[in-house]
Amino acid sequence: MDRRGLRITTWNVLTLNAPTSKNLLSEELCKNKVSTAGLRETRLIGSGEERIGNSDSLLWSGGSSRRNAAGLALNSLTRKALLLHGAVSDRLMKARFGHKHGKMTVIVCCAPTNHSDDATKEDFYSALSRCLATVPPPPHDITVLLGDFNVTVHDDMGLWRGTVGPVSPDPLNDNGQILETQTIGLCAQIFGFASMHNDRKENLSLQTLGN
């Protein structure tokens, strides 16, 4: 796998249970030249892998009900570089790839919302910490963490150096506090987006671990 031609994205698809949704997903990946897409809320039951579109692959990690379910969509070249993948929970999955200079681990997350109960959040972040602990260290290993963490963070440039973008983050929320204390090793980019109420919000759309 050539990292120079690697385009990675994350997407909340809401569901992949509609009859044509998987083919539409494949078409969008092709149109936007995406090689790897971390998917959230696929709503697929259990875990597995299947071919979608002409040559793309869909991997997913779900539970016994149509809730959450993380997933990965890969084009044919990225699929060839896949070494292994595993379902962690209905909110987490992990995949490992080989590239010219080493290995890359991709972890896809469906994080609880800020209004979720404490037990749900604790279960998720404990599982995420265990998952991250299994990843080999750099320099020849890259870790990419994909997902929407439903957090807002403050603009402490000392704490989030290289992370806080040109937008002004909302006040720190509960999920943001958990993210700071449990996974502070990550480097992220904060993107602004328009909410349904037309006021500016910020979220962590893609995270790459700096280790």
C-alpha positions as a LaTeX table, in Angstrom:
\begin{tabular}{lrrr}
\hline
Residue & $x$ (\AA) & $y$ (\AA) & $z$ (\AA) \\
\hline
Met1 & 0.00 & 0.00 & 0.00 \\
Asp2 & 1.39 & 3.38 & $-1.03$ \\
Arg3 & 0.65 & 5.94 & 1.68 \\
Arg4 & 1.02 & 8.82 & $-0.80$ \\
Gly5 & $-2.13$ & 7.68 & $-2.60$ \\
Leu6 & $-4.11$ & 6.88 & 0.54 \\
Arg7 & $-7.26$ & 8.90 & 1.12 \\
Ile8 & $-8.99$ & 8.21 & 4.44 \\
Thr9 & $-12.33$ & 9.59 & 5.59 \\
Thr10 & $-15.01$ & 8.99 & 8.20 \\
Trp11 & $-18.75$ & 8.97 & 7.56 \\
Asn12 & $-21.89$ & 8.62 & 9.63 \\
Val13 & $-24.00$ & 6.58 & 7.21 \\
Leu14 & $-26.94$ & 6.21 & 9.66 \\
Thr15 & $-27.79$ & 2.79 & 8.18 \\
Leu16 & $-26.65$ & 0.32 & 5.55 \\
Asn17 & $-29.77$ & $-1.82$ & 5.77 \\
Ala18 & $-31.61$ & $-0.22$ & 2.86 \\
Pro19 & $-31.54$ & $-2.39$ & $-0.29$ \\
Thr20 & $-29.36$ & $-0.02$ & $-2.35$ \\
Ser21 & $-27.33$ & 1.63 & 0.42 \\
Lys22 & $-24.19$ & $-0.50$ & 0.08 \\
Asn23 & $-23.95$ & 0.07 & $-3.67$ \\
Leu24 & $-24.50$ & 3.80 & $-3.13$ \\
Leu25 & $-21.71$ & 3.76 & $-0.56$ \\
Ser26 & $-19.36$ & 2.12 & $-3.07$ \\
Glu27 & $-20.28$ & 4.67 & $-5.73$ \\
Glu28 & $-19.52$ & 7.57 & $-3.37$ \\
Leu29 & $-16.15$ & 6.08 & $-2.42$ \\
Cys30 & $-15.24$ & 5.78 & $-6.09$ \\
Lys31 & $-16.48$ & 9.25 & $-6.98$ \\
Asn32 & $-14.47$ & 10.88 & $-4.18$ \\
Lys33 & $-11.43$ & 8.62 & $-4.67$ \\
Val34 & $-11.62$ & 7.36 & $-1.08$ \\
Ser35 & $-9.49$ & 4.31 & $-0.32$ \\
Thr36 & $-10.55$ & 3.79 & 3.32 \\
Ala37 & $-13.74$ & 5.00 & 5.02 \\
Gly38 & $-14.49$ & 4.60 & 8.72 \\
Leu39 & $-18.26$ & 4.13 & 9.00 \\
Arg40 & $-20.49$ & 4.88 & 11.95 \\
Glu41 & $-24.02$ & 3.71 & 12.70 \\
Thr42 & $-24.15$ & 1.11 & 9.95 \\
Arg43 & $-26.91$ & $-0.63$ & 12.00 \\
Leu44 & $-25.69$ & $-4.02$ & 10.78 \\
Ile45 & $-26.10$ & $-7.05$ & 13.04 \\
Gly46 & $-23.15$ & $-9.19$ & 14.09 \\
Ser47 & $-19.79$ & $-8.87$ & 12.35 \\
Gly48 & $-18.42$ & $-9.86$ & 8.99 \\
Glu49 & $-17.17$ & $-8.86$ & 5.55 \\
Glu50 & $-18.79$ & $-8.67$ & 2.15 \\
Arg51 & $-18.13$ & $-7.38$ & $-1.34$ \\
Ile52 & $-19.96$ & $-4.20$ & $-2.31$ \\
Gly53 & $-20.13$ & $-2.47$ & $-5.67$ \\
Asn54 & $-17.73$ & $-3.76$ & $-8.31$ \\
Ser55 & $-14.61$ & $-4.26$ & $-6.22$ \\
Asp56 & $-14.97$ & $-2.62$ & $-2.80$ \\
Ser57 & $-15.20$ & $-4.42$ & 0.54 \\
Leu58 & $-17.31$ & $-3.71$ & 3.62 \\
Leu59 & $-16.21$ & $-4.86$ & 7.09 \\
Trp60 & $-18.39$ & $-4.29$ & 10.14 \\
Ser61 & $-18.65$ & $-4.86$ & 13.88 \\
Gly62 & $-22.14$ & $-4.80$ & 15.36 \\
Gly63 & $-24.21$ & $-6.35$ & 18.12 \\
Ser64 & $-27.40$ & $-8.36$ & 18.35 \\
Ser65 & $-29.64$ & $-5.37$ & 17.60 \\
Arg66 & $-29.66$ & $-2.77$ & 14.85 \\
Arg67 & $-27.91$ & $-0.11$ & 16.89 \\
Asn68 & $-24.50$ & 1.51 & 16.43 \\
Ala69 & $-22.15$ & $-0.87$ & 14.52 \\
Ala70 & $-18.78$ & 0.44 & 13.34 \\
Gly71 & $-17.58$ & $-0.39$ & 9.85 \\
Leu72 & $-14.79$ & 0.00 & 7.30 \\
Ala73 & $-15.21$ & 0.37 & 3.56 \\
Leu74 & $-12.09$ & $-0.43$ & 1.51 \\
Asn75 & $-11.30$ & $-0.12$ & $-2.16$ \\
Ser76 & $-9.59$ & $-3.04$ & $-3.89$ \\
Leu77 & $-6.02$ & $-1.79$ & $-3.35$ \\
Thr78 & $-6.51$ & $-1.14$ & 0.38 \\
Arg79 & $-8.24$ & $-4.51$ & 0.74 \\
Lys80 & $-5.13$ & $-6.22$ & $-0.67$ \\
Ala81 & $-3.05$ & $-4.51$ & 2.02 \\
Leu82 & $-5.35$ & $-5.72$ & 4.82 \\
Leu83 & $-3.49$ & $-8.06$ & 7.18 \\
Leu84 & $-6.23$ & $-8.70$ & 9.73 \\
His85 & $-9.35$ & $-7.18$ & 11.19 \\
Gly86 & $-11.47$ & $-7.83$ & 14.22 \\
Ala87 & $-14.77$ & $-6.88$ & 15.83 \\
Val88 & $-14.22$ & $-5.34$ & 19.27 \\
Ser89 & $-17.81$ & $-4.37$ & 20.12 \\
Asp90 & $-20.85$ & $-2.78$ & 18.51 \\
Arg91 & $-19.02$ & 0.54 & 18.91 \\
Leu92 & $-15.44$ & $-0.44$ & 17.99 \\
Met93 & $-13.57$ & $-2.33$ & 15.30 \\
Lys94 & $-9.90$ & $-2.59$ & 14.41 \\
Ala95 & $-8.04$ & $-3.40$ & 11.21 \\
Arg96 & $-4.33$ & $-3.68$ & 10.42 \\
Phe97 & $-2.67$ & $-2.98$ & 7.08 \\
Gly98 & 0.78 & $-3.41$ & 5.61 \\
His99 & 2.51 & $-0.59$ & 3.74 \\
Lys100 & 5.89 & 0.05 & 2.18 \\
His101 & 7.55 & 1.24 & 5.38 \\
Gly102 & 5.72 & $-0.76$ & 8.04 \\
Lys103 & 2.20 & $-1.24$ & 9.36 \\
Met104 & $-0.91$ & 0.87 & 9.90 \\
Thr105 & $-3.70$ & 0.21 & 12.40 \\
Val106 & $-7.12$ & 1.75 & 11.85 \\
Ile107 & $-9.64$ & 1.87 & 14.70 \\
Val108 & $-13.23$ & 2.93 & 13.97 \\
Cys109 & $-15.39$ & 4.26 & 16.81 \\
Cys110 & $-19.08$ & 4.91 & 17.38 \\
Ala111 & $-18.75$ & 6.93 & 20.57 \\
Pro112 & $-21.68$ & 7.48 & 22.97 \\
Thr113 & $-23.38$ & 10.85 & 22.83 \\
Asn114 & $-22.76$ & 13.41 & 25.55 \\
His115 & $-26.18$ & 12.60 & 27.04 \\
Ser116 & $-25.47$ & 8.87 & 27.38 \\
Asp117 & $-25.30$ & 7.43 & 30.89 \\
Asp118 & $-21.96$ & 7.16 & 32.70 \\
Ala119 & $-21.85$ & 3.36 & 32.50 \\
Thr120 & $-22.13$ & 3.41 & 28.70 \\
Lys121 & $-19.35$ & 5.97 & 28.42 \\
Glu122 & $-17.12$ & 4.09 & 30.84 \\
Asp123 & $-17.59$ & 0.83 & 28.92 \\
Phe124 & $-16.75$ & 2.50 & 25.61 \\
Tyr125 & $-13.64$ & 4.37 & 26.74 \\
Ser126 & $-12.32$ & 1.38 & 28.69 \\
Ala127 & $-12.67$ & $-0.76$ & 25.56 \\
Leu128 & $-11.01$ & 1.96 & 23.46 \\
Ser129 & $-8.08$ & 2.20 & 25.89 \\
Arg130 & $-7.58$ & $-1.57$ & 25.77 \\
Cys131 & $-7.74$ & $-1.49$ & 22.00 \\
Leu132 & $-5.14$ & 1.28 & 21.76 \\
Ala133 & $-2.86$ & $-0.57$ & 24.19 \\
Thr134 & $-2.55$ & $-3.44$ & 21.70 \\
Val135 & $-1.13$ & $-1.23$ & 18.94 \\
Pro136 & 2.67 & $-1.45$ & 18.48 \\
Pro137 & 4.62 & 1.79 & 18.97 \\
Pro138 & 6.14 & 3.99 & 16.21 \\
Pro139 & 8.26 & 4.73 & 14.20 \\
His140 & 7.17 & 2.12 & 11.69 \\
Asp141 & 3.61 & 1.82 & 12.91 \\
Ile142 & 0.89 & 4.36 & 12.20 \\
Thr143 & $-2.37$ & 4.48 & 14.15 \\
Val144 & $-5.46$ & 6.17 & 12.73 \\
Leu145 & $-8.51$ & 6.62 & 14.93 \\
Leu146 & $-11.68$ & 7.39 & 12.97 \\
Gly147 & $-15.01$ & 8.48 & 14.37 \\
Asp148 & $-17.20$ & 11.19 & 15.77 \\
Phe149 & $-16.57$ & 11.42 & 19.51 \\
Asn150 & $-19.49$ & 13.78 & 20.17 \\
Val151 & $-17.17$ & 16.09 & 22.05 \\
Thr152 & $-16.42$ & 19.76 & 22.31 \\
Val153 & $-13.03$ & 20.86 & 23.62 \\
His154 & $-11.69$ & 24.14 & 24.89 \\
Asp155 & $-9.09$ & 26.28 & 23.13 \\
Asp156 & $-6.13$ & 25.45 & 25.40 \\
Met157 & $-3.36$ & 25.58 & 22.82 \\
Gly158 & $-0.86$ & 24.13 & 25.28 \\
Leu159 & $-3.00$ & 21.03 & 25.79 \\
Trp160 & $-4.21$ & 20.74 & 22.19 \\
Arg161 & $-1.11$ & 22.03 & 20.37 \\
Gly162 & $-1.33$ & 21.24 & 16.67 \\
Thr163 & $-4.92$ & 20.23 & 17.18 \\
Val164 & $-7.19$ & 23.23 & 17.63 \\
Gly165 & $-8.00$ & 24.63 & 14.22 \\
Pro166 & $-9.03$ & 28.12 & 13.07 \\
Val167 & $-12.52$ & 27.79 & 14.56 \\
Ser168 & $-13.34$ & 28.62 & 18.17 \\
Pro169 & $-14.43$ & 25.49 & 20.06 \\
Asp170 & $-17.52$ & 25.40 & 22.22 \\
Pro171 & $-17.08$ & 25.08 & 25.99 \\
Leu172 & $-15.62$ & 21.78 & 27.12 \\
Asn173 & $-18.34$ & 19.15 & 27.62 \\
Asp174 & $-18.32$ & 15.90 & 29.62 \\
Asn175 & $-17.19$ & 13.79 & 26.67 \\
Gly176 & $-14.37$ & 16.24 & 26.02 \\
Gln177 & $-13.14$ & 15.83 & 29.60 \\
Ile178 & $-13.11$ & 12.05 & 29.22 \\
Leu179 & $-11.24$ & 12.28 & 25.92 \\
Glu180 & $-8.60$ & 14.54 & 27.48 \\
Thr181 & $-7.98$ & 12.29 & 30.48 \\
Gln182 & $-8.09$ & 8.91 & 28.74 \\
Thr183 & $-6.73$ & 9.41 & 25.22 \\
Ile184 & $-4.64$ & 12.57 & 25.49 \\
Gly185 & $-1.97$ & 11.09 & 23.20 \\
Leu186 & $-3.96$ & 11.85 & 20.08 \\
Cys187 & $-3.56$ & 14.67 & 17.63 \\
Ala188 & $-6.73$ & 15.81 & 15.95 \\
Gln189 & $-8.23$ & 18.42 & 13.72 \\
Ile190 & $-11.34$ & 20.27 & 14.76 \\
Phe191 & $-13.71$ & 21.23 & 11.95 \\
Gly192 & $-16.52$ & 23.75 & 12.14 \\
Phe193 & $-19.96$ & 22.85 & 10.86 \\
Ala194 & $-23.39$ & 24.43 & 10.77 \\
Ser195 & $-25.92$ & 22.90 & 13.09 \\
Met196 & $-29.66$ & 22.65 & 12.46 \\
His197 & $-30.05$ & 25.82 & 14.54 \\
Asn198 & $-27.56$ & 27.73 & 12.36 \\
Asp199 & $-25.14$ & 28.32 & 15.22 \\
Arg200 & $-21.55$ & 27.18 & 14.83 \\
Lys201 & $-20.50$ & 23.93 & 16.44 \\
Glu202 & $-17.24$ & 22.03 & 16.46 \\
Asn203 & $-16.52$ & 18.33 & 16.56 \\
Leu204 & $-13.64$ & 15.91 & 16.25 \\
Ser205 & $-14.16$ & 14.39 & 12.85 \\
Leu206 & $-10.90$ & 12.50 & 12.41 \\
Gln207 & $-8.20$ & 11.65 & 14.88 \\
Thr208 & $-4.70$ & 10.38 & 14.19 \\
Leu209 & $-2.72$ & 9.15 & 17.15 \\
Gly210 & 0.64 & 10.76 & 17.61 \\
Asn211 & 1.78 & 8.29 & 20.33 \\
\hline
\end{tabular}
